Amino acid sequence: MRILSSQQNDASSRIAGEAAGRGRVTLVGAGPGDADLLTLKAVRALQSADVILFDDLVSDEVLEFARKEARRMLVGKRGGRTSCKQEDINDMMAALASAGKHVVRLKSGDPMIFGRAGEEIARLRGEGIEVTVVPGITSALAMASSLGVSLTHRDHAQSVRFVTGHSRKGRLPDDIDWKCIADPRATTVFYMGGRTVAEMTARLIGEGMSAGTPVAVASALTRSDERRWVGTLAELPAAVGRIGLDNPILIGVGAVFAGAMVQEEVDRLTNVALG
């Protein structure tokens, strides 16, 4: 019996689908913004797409890799703004693929991290539509690289968690185990937590986390307008207020960010000396 590689299986299913007149959907991670961080597989998907449904946060530089003939459709979802409904996006993907198109659903970051990929995959597979996933660099990893911080530094953290900063209702989820989140031996990164930062901070301190715990805030990672801040948990709400909510906010909490605080102070003193 001959065993096929994953690439051979992908090619075989694609050829079979094309012969039957069926389309397919590829969920592609666009990464945090810098086009240089795209994977080769993501570029190949963009260059073979008939239609690209892309998020509001996908950069123009990433879209430059798309096939020129591909139809591009913005289907962004942003907190606090008028956005496409997920059900409508699902309908578009299913209709276009059923019409024989190769649809690329281009998502910022990684499709499987707070990207609603599970809902999309279930809908497409439920209609017998082939769907594959191309992973991308998620924002938490881009923040760690930008700050020069290991999220799992063995001297400070035995685990790392990605937590959503808001529920479907636009507020902090009701079912978060805050006592667990306040564990000082873990690193926690909150996605989309800008609008709930005051309550988030109060809950963490209320569960015993020190107000002096190192934290980091970042927005527009890897882009020309990237903004970062490091400080303490007590200072977090005010810092988010200064950075603003024009772009989604990423919040890192844990002892691993202490090194970034030290480095920021060194950089500040160096700049003062040079100035």
Secondary structure, 3 states (H helix, E strand, C coil): CCCCCHHHHHHHHHHHHHHCCCCEEEEEECECCCHHHCCHHHHHHHHCCCEEEECCCCCHHHHCCCCCCCEEEECCCCCCCCCCCHHHHHHHHHHHHHCCCEEEEEECECCCCCCCHHHHHHHHHHCCCEEEEECCCCHHHHHHHHHCCCCCCCCCCCEEEEEECCCCCCCCCCCCCHHHHCCCCEEEEEECCHHHHHHHHHHHHHCCCCCCCEEEEEECCCCCCCEEEEEEHHHHHHHHHHHCCCCCCEEEECHHHHHHHHHHHHHHHHHHHHC
